[in-house]
Amino acid sequence: MNELGFIGPLKKEMSTFILLKRSVGNKYQSEVGVLKRFDRYLTKNYPVITGLPKVSVTDWCTKQPHEKRANQCSRASVIRQFAKYLAGTGHAAYVLPNNYYSPGPQYVPHIYTQNELMCFFTETDKCHFCSECPWRHLVMPVFFRMLFECGLRCSEARLLLVHDVELEKGCLTIKESKNRNSRLVMVSASMLKRLREYADAVHPFPDESAFFFPGAPGRPMTLGNVYKNFRRFLWRAGISHTGDGPRVHDIRHYAEFLTMPSNQILPWSTKDLFMINSA
């Protein structure tokens, strides 16, 4: 039962909890890492417990130095779910109340100006060949334009497979994204032209199960790789970056901005969008 490597006093319960989550369709991957750290904490400090006393929960969920509030809330949410599972199976377990930890001020997305976008995409087009990531100079101009035009989340684009990109119809298949939802996304004619040229260069003999935007051979780009390049393009485009943003995720908010009610004035025209995609 303990296939996930837990070693603490609640190792069986943690393994069963994760299997239950996955059995109903949750991927439950990053949460495993949180539980493993909690497992090590319990092993060291509470090696013989059979439930979850309040002090074990609140001490471990205390905000760590240099940790963002959002990360603390994310950790606490996983432990809260696990505690609810324990309580439901007859264990004495302290369940953190809803909103026990304040997430702090809500982040305000950066809405790019037309000039910022033009400068940013110009810099992606200047991305040069790198032997460690041989497709980078081809991936980056297309990848970031796809986030921008289609409103995709970073991981939705990053994990696309070749067979998810329909180059005849100009359609993307996004599978099991947020809340396990799937959807189809249509692309513009200019974006489709760019996708076809990219596919001819990167996937001349397409493997349908390969990642459309490869990082290392056989693997997708990592989030760290995307963010590192994003920061470099921002800097070269003269766009200020602080510790709080802009974020890669902010690029997709432009697509949402284009869907504003018709009685509101958009900041620039569809012609400008075409210019950015055709740059």
C-alpha positions as CSV (number, residue, x, y, z in Angstrom):
1,M,0.0,0.0,0.0
2,N,2.9,2.4,0.7
3,E,4.1,2.7,-2.9
4,L,4.9,6.4,-2.6
5,G,7.7,6.1,-0.1
6,F,6.0,7.5,3.0
7,I,7.8,6.5,6.2
8,G,6.0,8.3,9.1
9,P,3.3,7.2,11.5
10,L,0.5,8.0,9.0
11,K,2.2,6.4,6.0
12,K,-0.7,4.0,5.2
13,E,-3.3,6.7,5.5
14,M,-1.4,9.1,3.2
15,S,-0.9,6.5,0.5
16,T,-4.6,5.5,0.7
17,F,-5.6,9.2,0.6
18,I,-3.6,9.9,-2.6
19,L,-4.9,6.7,-4.3
20,L,-8.5,7.9,-3.5
21,K,-7.8,11.3,-4.9
22,R,-6.4,9.8,-8.1
23,S,-9.2,7.3,-8.4
24,V,-11.7,10.1,-8.9
25,G,-9.7,11.8,-11.6
26,N,-7.4,14.1,-9.8
27,K,-3.8,14.1,-11.0
28,Y,-2.5,14.8,-7.4
29,Q,1.1,15.2,-8.3
30,S,2.5,18.3,-6.7
31,E,0.4,17.6,-3.6
32,V,2.4,14.4,-3.1
33,G,5.5,16.4,-2.5
34,V,3.7,18.5,0.2
35,L,2.6,15.3,1.9
36,K,6.1,13.8,1.8
37,R,7.5,16.9,3.5
38,F,4.8,16.7,6.1
39,D,5.5,13.0,6.5
40,R,9.1,13.7,7.3
41,Y,8.1,16.4,9.8
42,L,5.7,13.9,11.6
43,T,8.4,11.2,11.6
44,K,10.8,13.5,13.4
45,N,8.4,15.2,15.8
46,Y,5.4,12.9,16.3
47,P,6.6,9.4,15.4
48,V,3.9,7.5,17.3
49,I,0.7,9.5,16.6
50,T,-2.4,7.9,15.2
51,G,-4.2,11.1,14.3
52,L,-3.3,14.7,13.7
53,P,-3.2,16.9,16.9
54,K,-3.7,20.6,16.3
55,V,-0.1,21.6,17.2
56,S,1.3,19.3,14.5
57,V,-0.8,20.9,11.9
58,T,-0.4,24.6,12.9
59,D,3.3,24.3,13.5
60,W,4.0,22.8,10.1
61,C,1.7,25.1,8.3
62,T,3.4,28.2,9.8
63,K,4.7,30.6,7.2
64,Q,8.4,30.0,6.5
65,P,11.0,32.7,6.0
66,H,11.0,34.0,2.4
67,E,7.9,31.9,1.6
68,K,5.0,33.7,-0.2
69,R,1.6,33.6,1.4
70,A,0.2,31.9,-1.6
71,N,2.6,29.0,-1.1
72,Q,1.8,28.8,2.5
73,C,-2.0,28.7,1.7
74,S,-1.3,26.0,-0.9
75,R,0.6,23.8,1.6
76,A,-2.1,24.3,4.3
77,S,-4.9,23.4,1.8
78,V,-3.3,20.0,1.2
79,I,-3.0,19.2,4.9
80,R,-6.5,20.4,5.5
81,Q,-7.8,18.0,2.8
82,F,-5.8,15.1,4.3
83,A,-7.1,16.0,7.8
84,K,-10.7,15.9,6.6
85,Y,-10.0,12.5,5.1
86,L,-8.6,11.2,8.4
87,A,-11.5,12.6,10.4
88,G,-13.9,10.9,7.9
89,T,-12.2,7.6,8.5
90,G,-12.5,7.7,12.3
91,H,-9.2,9.3,13.2
92,A,-8.9,12.2,15.6
93,A,-7.6,15.0,13.3
94,Y,-7.5,18.7,13.5
95,V,-9.0,20.3,10.4
96,L,-7.9,23.9,9.6
97,P,-10.9,26.2,9.3
98,N,-11.6,27.7,5.9
99,N,-9.5,30.7,5.1
100,Y,-7.4,30.1,8.3
101,Y,-4.5,31.8,6.6
102,S,-5.0,35.0,4.7
103,P,-3.7,34.8,1.1
104,G,-2.8,38.5,1.3
105,P,-3.4,41.2,-1.4
106,Q,-4.7,39.8,-4.7
107,Y,-2.2,40.0,-7.6
108,V,-3.3,42.5,-10.3
109,P,-2.3,41.1,-13.8
110,H,-0.1,43.2,-16.0
111,I,-2.0,44.3,-19.1
112,Y,0.6,45.0,-21.8
113,T,0.5,48.0,-24.0
114,Q,0.7,47.6,-27.8
115,N,4.3,48.8,-27.8
116,E,5.3,46.4,-25.0
117,L,3.9,43.5,-26.9
118,M,5.6,44.5,-30.1
119,C,8.9,44.8,-28.4
120,F,8.5,41.6,-26.5
121,F,7.7,39.5,-29.5
122,T,10.5,41.2,-31.5
123,E,12.9,39.8,-28.8
124,T,11.4,36.3,-29.0
125,D,12.2,36.4,-32.8
126,K,15.8,37.1,-32.0
127,C,16.2,34.0,-29.8
128,H,19.3,32.2,-31.0
129,F,20.3,28.5,-31.2
130,C,21.3,26.7,-28.0
131,S,23.0,23.3,-28.2
132,E,21.6,22.3,-24.8
133,C,18.0,23.1,-26.0
134,P,18.3,22.8,-29.8
135,W,14.8,23.8,-30.6
136,R,14.6,26.9,-28.4
137,H,15.1,29.5,-31.1
138,L,12.2,27.9,-33.0
139,V,9.9,27.2,-30.0
140,M,10.0,30.6,-28.2
141,P,8.5,32.9,-30.9
142,V,5.6,30.4,-31.5
143,F,5.1,29.4,-27.9
144,F,4.6,32.9,-26.5
145,R,2.4,34.0,-29.4
146,M,0.2,31.0,-28.7
147,L,-0.2,32.0,-25.0
148,F,-1.0,35.5,-26.2
149,E,-3.5,34.9,-29.0
150,C,-5.2,31.7,-27.7
151,G,-5.3,32.6,-24.0
152,L,-3.6,29.3,-23.0
153,R,-2.2,28.7,-19.6
154,C,1.5,28.0,-19.7
155,S,1.3,24.3,-18.9
156,E,-1.6,23.9,-21.4
157,A,0.8,25.0,-24.2
158,R,3.9,23.4,-22.8
159,L,2.3,19.9,-22.6
160,L,0.6,19.9,-26.0
161,L,1.4,16.8,-28.0
162,V,1.8,16.7,-31.8
163,H,-1.6,15.1,-32.3
164,D,-3.3,17.8,-30.1
165,V,-2.4,20.4,-32.8
166,E,-4.7,20.0,-35.8
167,L,-2.8,21.8,-38.6
168,E,-5.5,21.2,-41.2
169,K,-8.4,22.7,-39.3
170,G,-6.4,25.1,-37.2
171,C,-7.6,23.7,-33.9
172,L,-5.9,22.9,-30.6
173,T,-7.2,20.2,-28.2
174,I,-6.5,21.1,-24.6
175,K,-7.0,18.0,-22.4
176,E,-7.8,17.8,-18.7
177,S,-6.7,21.3,-17.8
178,K,-7.9,23.3,-14.8
179,N,-10.7,21.4,-12.9
180,R,-10.0,18.5,-15.3
181,N,-11.8,20.3,-18.1
182,S,-11.0,19.8,-21.8
183,R,-11.7,22.2,-24.6
184,L,-11.0,23.0,-28.3
185,V,-9.3,26.2,-29.2
186,M,-9.3,27.6,-32.8
187,V,-6.4,29.7,-34.0
188,S,-6.3,32.6,-36.5
189,A,-5.0,32.2,-40.1
190,S,-1.8,34.0,-39.3
191,M,-1.2,31.8,-36.2
192,L,-1.9,28.7,-38.2
193,K,0.6,29.7,-40.9
194,R,3.2,30.1,-38.2
195,L,2.3,26.8,-36.6
196,R,2.7,25.0,-39.9
197,E,6.1,26.5,-40.6
198,Y,7.2,25.6,-37.1
199,A,5.9,22.0,-37.4
200,D,7.7,21.5,-40.7
201,A,11.0,22.6,-39.0
202,V,10.7,20.8,-35.6
203,H,8.5,17.8,-36.6
204,P,9.4,16.9,-40.2
205,F,8.6,13.3,-39.5
206,P,5.9,13.8,-36.8
207,D,5.6,11.4,-33.9
208,E,2.0,11.9,-32.8
209,S,2.8,11.3,-29.2
210,A,5.8,13.7,-29.1
211,F,5.6,17.0,-27.3
212,F,4.8,19.8,-29.8
213,F,7.1,22.2,-27.9
214,P,10.1,20.0,-26.9
215,G,12.7,20.9,-24.4
216,A,15.2,18.1,-23.8
217,P,14.7,15.2,-26.2
218,G,11.5,13.3,-25.4
219,R,10.5,15.9,-22.8
220,P,8.5,19.1,-22.7
221,M,9.9,22.5,-21.8
222,T,10.1,22.9,-18.0
223,L,8.3,25.8,-16.3
224,G,11.8,27.0,-15.2
225,N,13.0,27.1,-18.8
226,V,9.9,29.1,-19.9
227,Y,10.3,31.6,-17.1
228,K,14.0,32.0,-17.6
229,N,13.5,32.9,-21.3
230,F,10.5,35.1,-20.4
231,R,12.5,37.2,-18.1
232,R,15.3,37.6,-20.7
233,F,12.8,38.7,-23.3
234,L,11.2,41.2,-20.9
235,W,14.6,42.7,-20.0
236,R,15.7,43.0,-23.6
237,A,12.3,44.6,-24.5
238,G,12.8,47.2,-21.8
239,I,9.8,46.0,-19.8
240,S,10.3,46.4,-16.0
241,H,10.0,43.3,-13.9
242,T,9.7,43.2,-10.1
243,G,9.5,40.3,-7.8
244,D,5.7,40.2,-8.3
245,G,5.4,40.5,-12.0
246,P,4.8,40.6,-14.9
247,R,4.2,36.9,-14.9
248,V,4.1,34.5,-17.9
249,H,0.5,33.9,-17.0
250,D,-0.3,37.6,-17.6
251,I,0.1,37.2,-21.4
252,R,-3.2,35.2,-21.6
253,H,-5.1,38.1,-20.0
254,Y,-4.9,40.0,-23.3
255,A,-7.0,37.3,-25.0
256,E,-9.6,37.8,-22.2
257,F,-9.4,41.5,-22.7
258,L,-10.4,41.1,-26.3
259,T,-13.6,39.5,-25.2
260,M,-14.8,42.6,-23.4
261,P,-18.5,43.7,-24.0
262,S,-18.9,45.4,-27.4
263,N,-19.8,48.7,-25.7
264,Q,-16.3,49.0,-24.2
265,I,-13.4,50.4,-26.2
266,L,-10.5,48.0,-26.8
267,P,-7.0,49.4,-26.4
268,W,-6.0,48.5,-30.0
269,S,-7.5,46.9,-33.1
270,T,-7.5,43.4,-34.7
271,K,-5.0,44.8,-37.2
272,D,-2.5,45.4,-34.4
273,L,-3.0,41.8,-33.3
274,F,-2.2,40.6,-36.8
275,M,0.9,42.7,-36.9
276,I,2.2,41.1,-33.7
277,N,1.6,37.6,-35.0
278,S,3.1,38.4,-38.3
279,A,6.2,40.2,-37.0
